[in-house]
């Protein structure tokens, strides 16, 4: 057994702030959208909490982006597109592991290091989330927060109803993502191994175990 340093302190802080914020946004968003069947807060309270939490996570996202750009570690999110065939083969191998190998005790084909944290499937999914989906969710959230302020831009995308639809669809996606993300976080050599690593920064590698070493964060974490 050996320990591998994977998660610097700024990323660990970012991850847990992000995780708590996402849960709050999901709960308050559900209250705002489905207030006739969900009664966690008043509508006004839900809107206030949702708005303030959203701004906190916008700042948190900017900190994440600044950190990864300044340190150069943003590269861990970028697939090696100069070798697309090799990357595709590794992605297929990883998918086979998730689909069947993990159930029969096969060893995870990916072994995380500080500079090579994510497997191919994670790179593609986390890059899509961090570079596209979260920015779109932030932008549509700002549109809904003050439609008058952003009126000219809102009109360019077809009106506030379009912004609302996009925001809600991404709300559903991120709600499902949280569940999948938590499940994958339990696939270490113990169910709590990856979760503990996001507190300590160190991942324990047990080479004798076949079960997955799904390193989940970037983000994380980032993810």
Secondary structure, 3 states (H helix, E strand, C coil): CEEEECCCHHHHHHHHHHHHHHHHHHHHHHHHHCCCCCCCCCHHHHHHHHHHHHHHHHHHHHHHHHHHHHHCHHHHHCCCHHHHHHHHHHHHHHHHHHHCHHHCCCCCCCCCCCCCCCCHHHHHHHHHHHHHHHHHHHHHHHHHHCCCCCHHHHHHCCCHHHHHHHHHHHHHHHHHHHHHHHHHHCCCCCCCHHHHHHHHCEEEECCCCCCCCCCCCCCCCCC
